[in-house]
Protein backbone atom coordinates (compact mmCIF):
# COMPACT_ATOMS: atom_id res chain seq x y z
CA UNK A 1 0.00 0.00 0.00
CA UNK A 2 1.31 3.45 -0.96
CA UNK A 3 0.39 7.03 -0.20
CA UNK A 4 -0.14 9.08 -3.35
CA UNK A 5 0.38 12.77 -3.88
CA UNK A 6 -0.09 14.98 -6.90
CA UNK A 7 -0.14 13.39 -10.36
CA UNK A 8 -0.15 9.89 -8.84
CA UNK A 9 3.40 10.15 -7.52
CA UNK A 10 4.00 8.03 -4.42
CA UNK A 11 4.60 10.03 -1.24
CA UNK A 12 8.14 8.69 -0.87
CA UNK A 13 8.80 9.49 -4.54
CA UNK A 14 7.40 13.00 -4.21
CA UNK A 15 9.52 13.61 -1.11
CA UNK A 16 12.64 12.33 -2.86
CA UNK A 17 11.91 14.51 -5.91
CA UNK A 18 11.76 17.55 -3.64
CA UNK A 19 15.20 16.73 -2.27
CA UNK A 20 14.04 15.28 1.05
CA UNK A 21 15.02 11.96 2.58
CA UNK A 22 12.21 11.23 5.06
CA UNK A 23 10.97 7.64 4.92
CA UNK A 24 7.24 7.14 5.41
CA UNK A 25 6.49 3.73 6.86
CA UNK A 26 3.77 1.72 5.12
CA UNK A 27 0.79 0.44 7.11
CA UNK A 28 1.84 -3.16 6.57
CA UNK A 29 5.54 -2.70 7.28
CA UNK A 30 6.79 -4.90 10.10
CA UNK A 31 7.62 -2.01 12.44
CA UNK A 32 4.25 -0.30 12.15
CA UNK A 33 1.07 -0.42 14.22
CA UNK A 34 -1.04 -3.37 13.13
CA UNK A 35 -4.74 -2.56 12.65
CA UNK A 36 -6.63 -5.52 14.05
CA UNK A 37 -10.04 -6.66 15.22
CA UNK A 38 -11.47 -8.75 18.06
CA UNK A 39 -13.14 -11.92 16.84
CA UNK A 40 -15.40 -14.36 18.74
CA UNK A 41 -14.21 -16.97 16.30
CA UNK A 42 -16.82 -19.66 16.90
CA UNK A 43 -19.61 -17.31 15.77
CA UNK A 44 -17.71 -15.83 12.81
CA UNK A 45 -18.95 -16.92 9.39
CA UNK A 46 -16.73 -17.17 6.33
CA UNK A 47 -18.60 -14.14 4.99
CA UNK A 48 -17.61 -12.22 8.14
CA UNK A 49 -13.96 -13.10 7.55
CA UNK A 50 -14.20 -12.06 3.90
CA UNK A 51 -15.65 -8.71 4.98
CA UNK A 52 -12.72 -8.14 7.37
CA UNK A 53 -10.26 -9.04 4.63
CA UNK A 54 -11.98 -6.57 2.32
CA UNK A 55 -11.50 -3.68 4.77
CA UNK A 56 -7.80 -4.50 5.09
CA UNK A 57 -7.54 -6.50 8.32
CA UNK A 58 -4.44 -8.69 8.37
CA UNK A 59 -4.04 -9.24 12.12
CA UNK A 60 -6.58 -10.54 14.60
CA UNK A 61 -7.31 -10.91 18.29
CA UNK A 62 -9.15 -14.22 18.69
CA UNK A 63 -11.54 -14.84 21.59
CA UNK A 64 -11.30 -18.60 22.11
CA UNK A 65 -13.56 -18.69 25.16
CA UNK A 66 -13.22 -21.46 27.74
CA UNK A 67 -12.16 -24.34 25.52
CA UNK A 68 -9.38 -24.17 22.96
CA UNK A 69 -7.37 -27.26 22.13
CA UNK A 70 -4.14 -27.15 20.18
CA UNK A 71 -5.96 -28.61 17.17
CA UNK A 72 -8.61 -25.87 17.31
CA UNK A 73 -5.97 -23.14 17.53
CA UNK A 74 -4.16 -24.61 14.55
CA UNK A 75 -7.34 -25.03 12.49
CA UNK A 76 -8.27 -21.42 13.29
CA UNK A 77 -4.86 -20.26 12.06
CA UNK A 78 -5.37 -22.22 8.85
CA UNK A 79 -8.88 -20.83 8.37
CA UNK A 80 -7.71 -17.24 8.86
CA UNK A 81 -4.77 -17.76 6.49
CA UNK A 82 -7.26 -18.33 3.68
CA UNK A 83 -8.27 -14.70 4.20
CA UNK A 84 -4.68 -13.43 4.51
CA UNK A 85 -5.02 -12.91 8.28
CA UNK A 86 -2.82 -13.98 11.19
CA UNK A 87 -3.47 -14.30 14.92
CA UNK A 88 -1.55 -11.66 16.86
CA UNK A 89 -3.25 -12.12 20.22
CA UNK A 90 -5.43 -14.81 21.75
CA UNK A 91 -7.76 -15.00 24.73
CA UNK A 92 -8.63 -18.07 26.80
CA UNK A 93 -11.14 -17.43 29.58
CA UNK A 94 -9.73 -19.90 32.10
CA UNK A 95 -8.05 -16.96 33.83
CA UNK A 96 -11.46 -15.27 34.27
CA UNK A 97 -12.95 -18.06 36.32
CA UNK A 98 -13.81 -16.86 39.82
CA UNK A 99 -11.93 -19.76 41.38
CA UNK A 100 -8.78 -18.27 39.82
CA UNK A 101 -9.38 -14.59 40.49
CA UNK A 102 -10.75 -15.12 44.00
CA UNK A 103 -8.42 -17.97 44.97
CA UNK A 104 -10.96 -20.77 45.44
CA UNK A 105 -11.57 -24.45 44.73
CA UNK A 106 -10.40 -25.36 41.20
CA UNK A 107 -7.80 -22.61 40.92
CA UNK A 108 -4.77 -24.79 40.21
CA UNK A 109 -6.65 -26.93 37.69
CA UNK A 110 -7.82 -23.85 35.78
CA UNK A 111 -4.40 -22.22 35.89
CA UNK A 112 -2.88 -25.36 34.38
CA UNK A 113 -5.50 -25.18 31.63
CA UNK A 114 -4.40 -21.63 30.90
CA UNK A 115 -0.73 -22.65 30.99
CA UNK A 116 -1.40 -25.34 28.39
CA UNK A 117 -3.05 -22.70 26.23
CA UNK A 118 0.12 -20.58 26.47
CA UNK A 119 2.27 -23.57 25.49
CA UNK A 120 0.03 -24.19 22.48
CA UNK A 121 0.19 -20.52 21.48
CA UNK A 122 3.96 -20.72 21.66
CA UNK A 123 4.07 -23.81 19.44
CA UNK A 124 1.96 -21.99 16.84
CA UNK A 125 3.83 -18.69 16.99
CA UNK A 126 0.95 -16.66 18.48
CA UNK A 127 2.87 -13.87 20.25
CA UNK A 128 0.40 -12.36 22.77
CA UNK A 129 -2.24 -13.55 25.24
CA UNK A 130 -4.60 -10.92 26.68
CA UNK A 131 -6.12 -11.07 30.15
CA UNK A 132 -7.76 -8.88 32.81
CA UNK A 133 -8.24 -9.12 36.56
CA UNK A 134 -11.55 -7.68 37.77
CA UNK A 135 -13.95 -10.24 39.24
CA UNK A 136 -17.48 -9.02 40.04
CA UNK A 137 -17.11 -6.21 37.52
CA UNK A 138 -19.99 -4.11 36.13
CA UNK A 139 -19.03 -2.64 32.75
CA UNK A 140 -22.09 -0.58 31.98
CA UNK A 141 -25.30 0.70 33.55
CA UNK A 142 -27.34 1.23 30.36
CA UNK A 143 -27.35 1.44 26.58
CA UNK A 144 -28.19 4.90 25.32
CA UNK A 145 -28.62 6.89 22.13
CA UNK A 146 -25.62 9.15 21.65
CA UNK A 147 -25.83 12.76 20.56
CA UNK A 148 -25.27 11.50 16.99
CA UNK A 149 -28.05 8.93 17.47
CA UNK A 150 -26.01 5.72 17.40
CA UNK A 151 -26.49 3.25 20.27
CA UNK A 152 -23.64 2.90 22.75
CA UNK A 153 -22.85 1.75 26.25
CA UNK A 154 -23.08 4.20 29.13
CA UNK A 155 -21.74 4.04 32.66
CA UNK A 156 -23.15 6.37 35.31
CA UNK A 157 -21.64 5.97 38.76
CA UNK A 158 -24.76 7.22 40.53
CA UNK A 159 -26.91 4.63 38.74
CA UNK A 160 -24.43 1.90 39.59
CA UNK A 161 -24.48 2.82 43.27
CA UNK A 162 -28.27 3.15 43.43
CA UNK A 163 -29.52 0.43 41.08
CA UNK A 164 -26.82 -2.14 40.35
CA UNK A 165 -24.28 -2.51 43.13
CA UNK A 166 -24.64 -5.45 45.46
CA UNK A 167 -22.35 -7.73 47.42
CA UNK A 168 -21.63 -10.43 44.89
CA UNK A 169 -20.25 -13.08 47.26
CA UNK A 170 -20.59 -14.24 50.83
CA UNK A 171 -17.83 -11.88 51.92
CA UNK A 172 -16.00 -8.83 50.65
CA UNK A 173 -12.61 -9.13 48.95
CA UNK A 174 -10.01 -6.53 49.88
CA UNK A 175 -7.23 -5.00 47.82
CA UNK A 176 -4.79 -7.38 49.54
CA UNK A 177 -7.00 -10.35 48.63
CA UNK A 178 -6.98 -9.44 44.94
CA UNK A 179 -3.26 -8.69 44.83
CA UNK A 180 -2.64 -12.06 46.47
CA UNK A 181 -4.68 -13.94 43.86
CA UNK A 182 -3.03 -11.99 41.02
CA UNK A 183 0.44 -12.72 42.41
CA UNK A 184 -0.38 -16.42 42.74
CA UNK A 185 -1.57 -16.52 39.12
CA UNK A 186 1.44 -14.62 37.81
CA UNK A 187 3.91 -16.83 39.71
CA UNK A 188 2.34 -19.86 38.01
CA UNK A 189 1.87 -18.59 34.45
CA UNK A 190 4.71 -16.16 33.78
CA UNK A 191 7.48 -18.82 33.66
CA UNK A 192 5.34 -20.80 31.23
CA UNK A 193 4.77 -17.71 29.07
CA UNK A 194 8.50 -16.96 29.07
CA UNK A 195 9.40 -20.49 28.00
CA UNK A 196 6.71 -20.44 25.30
CA UNK A 197 7.76 -16.91 24.20
CA UNK A 198 4.22 -15.59 24.61
CA UNK A 199 3.73 -12.11 26.06
CA UNK A 200 1.02 -11.52 28.67
CA UNK A 201 -0.97 -8.32 28.09
CA UNK A 202 -2.89 -7.02 31.13
CA UNK A 203 -6.02 -4.88 30.63
CA UNK A 204 -6.87 -2.12 33.17
CA UNK A 205 -10.04 -2.25 35.27
CA UNK A 206 -12.98 -0.90 33.27
CA UNK A 207 -14.48 1.32 34.58
CA UNK A 208 -11.75 2.53 36.98
CA UNK A 209 -13.78 2.26 40.19
CA UNK A 210 -11.85 1.12 43.28
CA UNK A 211 -14.45 -1.39 44.48
CA UNK A 212 -17.42 -2.99 42.75
CA UNK A 213 -19.99 -5.35 44.20
CA UNK A 214 -17.90 -5.99 47.30
CA UNK A 215 -14.67 -6.79 45.44
CA UNK A 216 -11.66 -4.47 45.27
CA UNK A 217 -10.17 -3.57 41.90
CA UNK A 218 -6.44 -2.96 41.73
CA UNK A 219 -5.73 -1.75 38.16
CA UNK A 220 -7.53 1.57 38.43
CA UNK A 221 -4.44 3.78 38.65
CA UNK A 222 -0.86 4.06 37.42
CA UNK A 223 0.37 2.73 40.76
CA UNK A 224 -1.56 -0.50 40.19
CA UNK A 225 0.22 -1.15 36.91
CA UNK A 226 3.57 -0.36 38.53
CA UNK A 227 2.88 -2.89 41.28
CA UNK A 228 1.83 -5.51 38.72
CA UNK A 229 5.06 -4.86 36.83
CA UNK A 230 7.05 -5.34 40.04
CA UNK A 231 5.27 -8.65 40.66
CA UNK A 232 6.37 -9.72 37.18
CA UNK A 233 9.96 -8.94 38.12
CA UNK A 234 10.70 -6.89 35.03
CA UNK A 235 10.00 -9.78 32.65
CA UNK A 236 9.92 -8.77 28.99
CA UNK A 237 6.94 -11.11 28.65
CA UNK A 238 4.75 -8.97 30.93
CA UNK A 239 3.07 -5.83 29.60
CA UNK A 240 -0.13 -3.98 28.86
CA UNK A 241 -3.26 -4.25 26.85
CA UNK A 242 -3.56 -0.47 27.01
CA UNK A 243 -7.22 0.51 26.71
CA UNK A 244 -7.40 4.17 25.71
CA UNK A 245 -11.11 4.24 26.55
CA UNK A 246 -10.69 2.89 30.06
CA UNK A 247 -7.81 5.23 30.85
CA UNK A 248 -9.78 8.18 29.46
CA UNK A 249 -12.72 7.24 31.70
CA UNK A 250 -10.53 7.92 34.74
CA UNK A 251 -9.46 11.37 33.58
CA UNK A 252 -7.21 13.22 36.01
CA UNK A 253 -7.49 10.52 38.70
CA UNK A 254 -5.31 7.90 36.97
CA UNK A 255 -1.86 9.02 38.18
CA UNK A 256 -0.66 9.46 34.59
CA UNK A 257 -2.80 10.47 31.63
CA UNK A 258 -3.02 8.51 28.36
CA UNK A 259 0.06 10.23 26.95
CA UNK A 260 2.07 9.75 30.13
CA UNK A 261 1.27 6.03 30.05
CA UNK A 262 2.31 5.77 26.41
CA UNK A 263 5.59 7.56 27.13
CA UNK A 264 6.30 5.43 30.21
CA UNK A 265 5.19 1.91 29.34
CA UNK A 266 5.20 2.35 25.56
CA UNK A 267 8.61 3.99 25.65
CA UNK A 268 9.95 0.85 27.36
CA UNK A 269 8.24 -1.55 24.95
CA UNK A 270 5.72 -2.66 27.59
CA UNK A 271 2.54 -1.93 25.62
CA UNK A 272 1.70 -5.03 23.58
CA UNK A 273 -1.84 -4.26 22.42
CA UNK A 274 -4.05 -1.14 22.26
CA UNK A 275 -7.82 -0.82 22.51
CA UNK A 276 -8.47 2.27 20.42
CA UNK A 277 -11.67 3.58 21.99
CA UNK A 278 -12.93 7.04 22.93
CA UNK A 279 -15.47 8.20 25.52
CA UNK A 280 -17.68 11.26 25.91
CA UNK A 281 -15.90 12.43 29.07
CA UNK A 282 -14.32 11.18 32.28
CA UNK A 283 -16.07 9.70 35.32
CA UNK A 284 -18.53 9.85 37.04
CA UNK A 285 -20.49 9.41 33.78
CA UNK A 286 -19.45 8.53 30.25
CA UNK A 287 -20.73 7.10 26.99
CA UNK A 288 -18.49 4.89 24.85
CA UNK A 289 -18.17 6.63 21.47
CA UNK A 290 -16.74 6.20 18.03
CA UNK A 291 -13.08 7.29 18.02
CA UNK A 292 -13.87 10.64 16.35
CA UNK A 293 -16.76 11.51 18.69
CA UNK A 294 -15.28 11.62 22.21
CA UNK A 295 -13.25 14.04 24.25
CA UNK A 296 -9.86 12.40 23.67
CA UNK A 297 -7.88 13.57 20.62
CA UNK A 298 -7.28 10.20 19.01
CA UNK A 299 -4.93 11.58 16.37
CA UNK A 300 -2.61 12.74 19.13
CA UNK A 301 -2.93 9.26 20.68
CA UNK A 302 -1.97 7.58 17.40
CA UNK A 303 0.94 9.97 16.94
CA UNK A 304 2.16 9.33 20.50
CA UNK A 305 2.10 5.58 19.85
CA UNK A 306 4.15 6.01 16.68
CA UNK A 307 6.65 8.25 18.49
CA UNK A 308 7.48 5.45 20.94
CA UNK A 309 7.67 2.99 18.01
CA UNK A 310 4.72 0.91 19.22
CA UNK A 311 4.29 -1.91 16.69
CA UNK A 312 1.63 -4.11 18.28
CA UNK A 313 -2.03 -4.24 17.36
CA UNK A 314 -4.67 -1.53 17.71
CA UNK A 315 -8.28 -2.73 17.72
CA UNK A 316 -11.64 -0.94 17.70
CA UNK A 317 -13.21 -1.56 21.07
CA UNK A 318 -16.90 -1.85 22.02
CA UNK A 319 -17.99 -0.70 18.58
CA UNK A 320 -21.23 1.35 18.86
CA UNK A 321 -24.32 0.24 16.94
CA UNK A 322 -25.35 2.05 13.77
CA UNK A 323 -28.81 1.84 12.20
CA UNK A 324 -29.36 -1.58 10.63
CA UNK A 325 -26.09 -2.96 12.00
CA UNK A 326 -26.01 -6.29 13.83
CA UNK A 327 -23.78 -9.32 14.41
CA UNK A 328 -20.16 -8.18 14.21
CA UNK A 329 -21.43 -4.64 13.44
CA UNK A 330 -19.88 -4.45 10.01
CA UNK A 331 -20.77 -0.81 9.32
CA UNK A 332 -19.45 0.37 12.68
CA UNK A 333 -16.33 -1.77 12.37
CA UNK A 334 -15.58 -0.48 8.88
CA UNK A 335 -16.10 3.09 10.11
CA UNK A 336 -13.63 2.57 12.98
CA UNK A 337 -10.97 0.85 10.86
CA UNK A 338 -11.18 3.47 8.11
CA UNK A 339 -10.83 6.26 10.66
CA UNK A 340 -7.94 4.52 12.41
CA UNK A 341 -6.22 3.93 9.06
CA UNK A 342 -6.48 7.62 8.23
CA UNK A 343 -4.97 8.59 11.59
CA UNK A 344 -2.20 6.05 11.19
CA UNK A 345 -1.30 7.22 7.69
CA UNK A 346 -1.12 10.82 8.86
CA UNK A 347 0.93 9.87 11.93
CA UNK A 348 3.32 7.89 9.73
CA UNK A 349 3.80 10.94 7.50
CA UNK A 350 4.41 13.24 10.45
CA UNK A 351 6.53 10.97 12.64
CA UNK A 352 8.31 9.00 9.91
C-alpha positions as CSV (number, residue, x, y, z in Angstrom):
1,X,0.0,0.0,0.0
2,X,1.3,3.5,-1.0
3,X,0.4,7.0,-0.2
4,X,-0.1,9.1,-3.3
5,X,0.4,12.8,-3.9
6,X,-0.1,15.0,-6.9
7,X,-0.1,13.4,-10.4
8,X,-0.1,9.9,-8.8
9,X,3.4,10.2,-7.5
10,X,4.0,8.0,-4.4
11,X,4.6,10.0,-1.2
12,X,8.1,8.7,-0.9
13,X,8.8,9.5,-4.5
14,X,7.4,13.0,-4.2
15,X,9.5,13.6,-1.1
16,X,12.6,12.3,-2.9
17,X,11.9,14.5,-5.9
18,X,11.8,17.5,-3.6
19,X,15.2,16.7,-2.3
20,X,14.0,15.3,1.0
21,X,15.0,12.0,2.6
22,X,12.2,11.2,5.1
23,X,11.0,7.6,4.9
24,X,7.2,7.1,5.4
25,X,6.5,3.7,6.9
26,X,3.8,1.7,5.1
27,X,0.8,0.4,7.1
28,X,1.8,-3.2,6.6
29,X,5.5,-2.7,7.3
30,X,6.8,-4.9,10.1
31,X,7.6,-2.0,12.4
32,X,4.2,-0.3,12.2
33,X,1.1,-0.4,14.2
34,X,-1.0,-3.4,13.1
35,X,-4.7,-2.6,12.6
36,X,-6.6,-5.5,14.0
37,X,-10.0,-6.7,15.2
38,X,-11.5,-8.7,18.1
39,X,-13.1,-11.9,16.8
40,X,-15.4,-14.4,18.7
41,X,-14.2,-17.0,16.3
42,X,-16.8,-19.7,16.9
43,X,-19.6,-17.3,15.8
44,X,-17.7,-15.8,12.8
45,X,-18.9,-16.9,9.4
46,X,-16.7,-17.2,6.3
47,X,-18.6,-14.1,5.0
48,X,-17.6,-12.2,8.1
49,X,-14.0,-13.1,7.6
50,X,-14.2,-12.1,3.9
51,X,-15.6,-8.7,5.0
52,X,-12.7,-8.1,7.4
53,X,-10.3,-9.0,4.6
54,X,-12.0,-6.6,2.3
55,X,-11.5,-3.7,4.8
56,X,-7.8,-4.5,5.1
57,X,-7.5,-6.5,8.3
58,X,-4.4,-8.7,8.4
59,X,-4.0,-9.2,12.1
60,X,-6.6,-10.5,14.6
61,X,-7.3,-10.9,18.3
62,X,-9.1,-14.2,18.7
63,X,-11.5,-14.8,21.6
64,X,-11.3,-18.6,22.1
65,X,-13.6,-18.7,25.2
66,X,-13.2,-21.5,27.7
67,X,-12.2,-24.3,25.5
68,X,-9.4,-24.2,23.0
69,X,-7.4,-27.3,22.1
70,X,-4.1,-27.2,20.2
71,X,-6.0,-28.6,17.2
72,X,-8.6,-25.9,17.3
73,X,-6.0,-23.1,17.5
74,X,-4.2,-24.6,14.5
75,X,-7.3,-25.0,12.5
76,X,-8.3,-21.4,13.3
77,X,-4.9,-20.3,12.1
78,X,-5.4,-22.2,8.9
79,X,-8.9,-20.8,8.4
80,X,-7.7,-17.2,8.9
81,X,-4.8,-17.8,6.5
82,X,-7.3,-18.3,3.7
83,X,-8.3,-14.7,4.2
84,X,-4.7,-13.4,4.5
85,X,-5.0,-12.9,8.3
86,X,-2.8,-14.0,11.2
87,X,-3.5,-14.3,14.9
88,X,-1.5,-11.7,16.9
89,X,-3.2,-12.1,20.2
90,X,-5.4,-14.8,21.7
91,X,-7.8,-15.0,24.7
92,X,-8.6,-18.1,26.8
93,X,-11.1,-17.4,29.6
94,X,-9.7,-19.9,32.1
95,X,-8.0,-17.0,33.8
96,X,-11.5,-15.3,34.3
97,X,-13.0,-18.1,36.3
98,X,-13.8,-16.9,39.8
99,X,-11.9,-19.8,41.4
100,X,-8.8,-18.3,39.8
101,X,-9.4,-14.6,40.5
102,X,-10.7,-15.1,44.0
103,X,-8.4,-18.0,45.0
104,X,-11.0,-20.8,45.4
105,X,-11.6,-24.4,44.7
106,X,-10.4,-25.4,41.2
107,X,-7.8,-22.6,40.9
108,X,-4.8,-24.8,40.2
109,X,-6.6,-26.9,37.7
110,X,-7.8,-23.8,35.8
111,X,-4.4,-22.2,35.9
112,X,-2.9,-25.4,34.4
113,X,-5.5,-25.2,31.6
114,X,-4.4,-21.6,30.9
115,X,-0.7,-22.6,31.0
116,X,-1.4,-25.3,28.4
117,X,-3.1,-22.7,26.2
118,X,0.1,-20.6,26.5
119,X,2.3,-23.6,25.5
120,X,0.0,-24.2,22.5
121,X,0.2,-20.5,21.5
122,X,4.0,-20.7,21.7
123,X,4.1,-23.8,19.4
124,X,2.0,-22.0,16.8
125,X,3.8,-18.7,17.0
126,X,1.0,-16.7,18.5
127,X,2.9,-13.9,20.3
128,X,0.4,-12.4,22.8
129,X,-2.2,-13.6,25.2
130,X,-4.6,-10.9,26.7
131,X,-6.1,-11.1,30.2
132,X,-7.8,-8.9,32.8
133,X,-8.2,-9.1,36.6
134,X,-11.5,-7.7,37.8
135,X,-14.0,-10.2,39.2
136,X,-17.5,-9.0,40.0
137,X,-17.1,-6.2,37.5
138,X,-20.0,-4.1,36.1
139,X,-19.0,-2.6,32.8
140,X,-22.1,-0.6,32.0
141,X,-25.3,0.7,33.5
142,X,-27.3,1.2,30.4
143,X,-27.4,1.4,26.6
144,X,-28.2,4.9,25.3
145,X,-28.6,6.9,22.1
146,X,-25.6,9.1,21.7
147,X,-25.8,12.8,20.6
148,X,-25.3,11.5,17.0
149,X,-28.0,8.9,17.5
150,X,-26.0,5.7,17.4
151,X,-26.5,3.3,20.3
152,X,-23.6,2.9,22.7
153,X,-22.8,1.8,26.3
154,X,-23.1,4.2,29.1
155,X,-21.7,4.0,32.7
156,X,-23.1,6.4,35.3
157,X,-21.6,6.0,38.8
158,X,-24.8,7.2,40.5
159,X,-26.9,4.6,38.7
160,X,-24.4,1.9,39.6
161,X,-24.5,2.8,43.3
162,X,-28.3,3.2,43.4
163,X,-29.5,0.4,41.1
164,X,-26.8,-2.1,40.4
165,X,-24.3,-2.5,43.1
166,X,-24.6,-5.5,45.5
167,X,-22.4,-7.7,47.4
168,X,-21.6,-10.4,44.9
169,X,-20.3,-13.1,47.3
170,X,-20.6,-14.2,50.8
171,X,-17.8,-11.9,51.9
172,X,-16.0,-8.8,50.7
173,X,-12.6,-9.1,48.9
174,X,-10.0,-6.5,49.9
175,X,-7.2,-5.0,47.8
176,X,-4.8,-7.4,49.5
177,X,-7.0,-10.4,48.6
178,X,-7.0,-9.4,44.9
179,X,-3.3,-8.7,44.8
180,X,-2.6,-12.1,46.5
181,X,-4.7,-13.9,43.9
182,X,-3.0,-12.0,41.0
183,X,0.4,-12.7,42.4
184,X,-0.4,-16.4,42.7
185,X,-1.6,-16.5,39.1
186,X,1.4,-14.6,37.8
187,X,3.9,-16.8,39.7
188,X,2.3,-19.9,38.0
189,X,1.9,-18.6,34.5
190,X,4.7,-16.2,33.8
191,X,7.5,-18.8,33.7
192,X,5.3,-20.8,31.2
193,X,4.8,-17.7,29.1
194,X,8.5,-17.0,29.1
195,X,9.4,-20.5,28.0
196,X,6.7,-20.4,25.3
197,X,7.8,-16.9,24.2
198,X,4.2,-15.6,24.6
199,X,3.7,-12.1,26.1
200,X,1.0,-11.5,28.7
201,X,-1.0,-8.3,28.1
202,X,-2.9,-7.0,31.1
203,X,-6.0,-4.9,30.6
204,X,-6.9,-2.1,33.2
205,X,-10.0,-2.3,35.3
206,X,-13.0,-0.9,33.3
207,X,-14.5,1.3,34.6
208,X,-11.7,2.5,37.0
209,X,-13.8,2.3,40.2
210,X,-11.9,1.1,43.3
211,X,-14.4,-1.4,44.5
212,X,-17.4,-3.0,42.7
213,X,-20.0,-5.4,44.2
214,X,-17.9,-6.0,47.3
215,X,-14.7,-6.8,45.4
216,X,-11.7,-4.5,45.3
217,X,-10.2,-3.6,41.9
218,X,-6.4,-3.0,41.7
219,X,-5.7,-1.8,38.2
220,X,-7.5,1.6,38.4
221,X,-4.4,3.8,38.7
222,X,-0.9,4.1,37.4
223,X,0.4,2.7,40.8
224,X,-1.6,-0.5,40.2
225,X,0.2,-1.1,36.9
226,X,3.6,-0.4,38.5
227,X,2.9,-2.9,41.3
228,X,1.8,-5.5,38.7
229,X,5.1,-4.9,36.8
230,X,7.1,-5.3,40.0
231,X,5.3,-8.6,40.7
232,X,6.4,-9.7,37.2
233,X,10.0,-8.9,38.1
234,X,10.7,-6.9,35.0
235,X,10.0,-9.8,32.7
236,X,9.9,-8.8,29.0
237,X,6.9,-11.1,28.6
238,X,4.8,-9.0,30.9
239,X,3.1,-5.8,29.6
240,X,-0.1,-4.0,28.9
241,X,-3.3,-4.2,26.9
242,X,-3.6,-0.5,27.0
243,X,-7.2,0.5,26.7
244,X,-7.4,4.2,25.7
245,X,-11.1,4.2,26.6
246,X,-10.7,2.9,30.1
247,X,-7.8,5.2,30.9
248,X,-9.8,8.2,29.5
249,X,-12.7,7.2,31.7
250,X,-10.5,7.9,34.7
251,X,-9.5,11.4,33.6
252,X,-7.2,13.2,36.0
253,X,-7.5,10.5,38.7
254,X,-5.3,7.9,37.0
255,X,-1.9,9.0,38.2
256,X,-0.7,9.5,34.6
257,X,-2.8,10.5,31.6
258,X,-3.0,8.5,28.4
259,X,0.1,10.2,27.0
260,X,2.1,9.7,30.1
261,X,1.3,6.0,30.0
262,X,2.3,5.8,26.4
263,X,5.6,7.6,27.1
264,X,6.3,5.4,30.2
265,X,5.2,1.9,29.3
266,X,5.2,2.4,25.6
267,X,8.6,4.0,25.7
268,X,9.9,0.8,27.4
269,X,8.2,-1.6,25.0
270,X,5.7,-2.7,27.6
271,X,2.5,-1.9,25.6
272,X,1.7,-5.0,23.6
273,X,-1.8,-4.3,22.4
274,X,-4.0,-1.1,22.3
275,X,-7.8,-0.8,22.5
276,X,-8.5,2.3,20.4
277,X,-11.7,3.6,22.0
278,X,-12.9,7.0,22.9
279,X,-15.5,8.2,25.5
280,X,-17.7,11.3,25.9
281,X,-15.9,12.4,29.1
282,X,-14.3,11.2,32.3
283,X,-16.1,9.7,35.3
284,X,-18.5,9.8,37.0
285,X,-20.5,9.4,33.8
286,X,-19.4,8.5,30.2
287,X,-20.7,7.1,27.0
288,X,-18.5,4.9,24.9
289,X,-18.2,6.6,21.5
290,X,-16.7,6.2,18.0
291,X,-13.1,7.3,18.0
292,X,-13.9,10.6,16.4
293,X,-16.8,11.5,18.7
294,X,-15.3,11.6,22.2
295,X,-13.2,14.0,24.3
296,X,-9.9,12.4,23.7
297,X,-7.9,13.6,20.6
298,X,-7.3,10.2,19.0
299,X,-4.9,11.6,16.4
300,X,-2.6,12.7,19.1
301,X,-2.9,9.3,20.7
302,X,-2.0,7.6,17.4
303,X,0.9,10.0,16.9
304,X,2.2,9.3,20.5
305,X,2.1,5.6,19.8
306,X,4.1,6.0,16.7
307,X,6.6,8.2,18.5
308,X,7.5,5.4,20.9
309,X,7.7,3.0,18.0
310,X,4.7,0.9,19.2
311,X,4.3,-1.9,16.7
312,X,1.6,-4.1,18.3
313,X,-2.0,-4.2,17.4
314,X,-4.7,-1.5,17.7
315,X,-8.3,-2.7,17.7
316,X,-11.6,-0.9,17.7
317,X,-13.2,-1.6,21.1
318,X,-16.9,-1.9,22.0
319,X,-18.0,-0.7,18.6
320,X,-21.2,1.3,18.9
321,X,-24.3,0.2,16.9
322,X,-25.3,2.0,13.8
323,X,-28.8,1.8,12.2
324,X,-29.4,-1.6,10.6
325,X,-26.1,-3.0,12.0
326,X,-26.0,-6.3,13.8
327,X,-23.8,-9.3,14.4
328,X,-20.2,-8.2,14.2
329,X,-21.4,-4.6,13.4
330,X,-19.9,-4.4,10.0
331,X,-20.8,-0.8,9.3
332,X,-19.5,0.4,12.7
333,X,-16.3,-1.8,12.4
334,X,-15.6,-0.5,8.9
335,X,-16.1,3.1,10.1
336,X,-13.6,2.6,13.0
337,X,-11.0,0.9,10.9
338,X,-11.2,3.5,8.1
339,X,-10.8,6.3,10.7
340,X,-7.9,4.5,12.4
341,X,-6.2,3.9,9.1
342,X,-6.5,7.6,8.2
343,X,-5.0,8.6,11.6
344,X,-2.2,6.0,11.2
345,X,-1.3,7.2,7.7
346,X,-1.1,10.8,8.9
347,X,0.9,9.9,11.9
348,X,3.3,7.9,9.7
349,X,3.8,10.9,7.5
350,X,4.4,13.2,10.5
351,X,6.5,11.0,12.6
352,X,8.3,9.0,9.9
